[in-house]
């Protein structure tokens, strides 16, 4: 089995647990997300152990790769990891896996979703567990006031007619507008614990071309870092989802692996 680079700690001693979920049942445009955990793991070997911004040595951190898990078995390892104060790092797979993580988050946890799409449909094509419903399903576990979607650039008419709070539009972020970054930061600071769900289509297709539903005018990596950096110390888990390797040129997989490494290093340096 290919494991994530530098993930050589045992489950017992680990502070961070890599959890692959090659789940794909409701893809609506570009297929292939089931292959993402493998390709992201392979891409992780491109990077040196040292993370430059934090100077963290990833090889010295206690990271365990638990392998791939079916969606039905995800809850047990999430519950076990969080119960032992380990940080679950979930690699999808479709965004439809994220509600299965949200179900096990400690009470009072806020969920920050970085996504080009609102994903607040009640159902899509008759399926309430479709990836287009992911944020709504997550909100049902933590409460609608405890979830924010940032980076939004695409929304259905039905979703816009719903009374959904805590939406940060992506076009303002891509222009560097503090009028968006400020409210995101203020909202995040309400919570002692944050879970972050990163749909890679929040990024511009020039950065991550191989995703399930690419949407132009997206964020750059530095803007994702600007959003997350103030809150690294309160992140109790995160997922990176929706990479579709068959449509990728390698940039999306590298970006996903890089973000995972940066987040682990940043969380560790902030504790």
Order of alpha helices (4+ residues) and beta strands (2+ residues): beta-alpha-beta-beta-beta-alpha-beta-alpha-beta-alpha-beta-alpha-beta-alpha-alpha-beta-alpha-beta-alpha
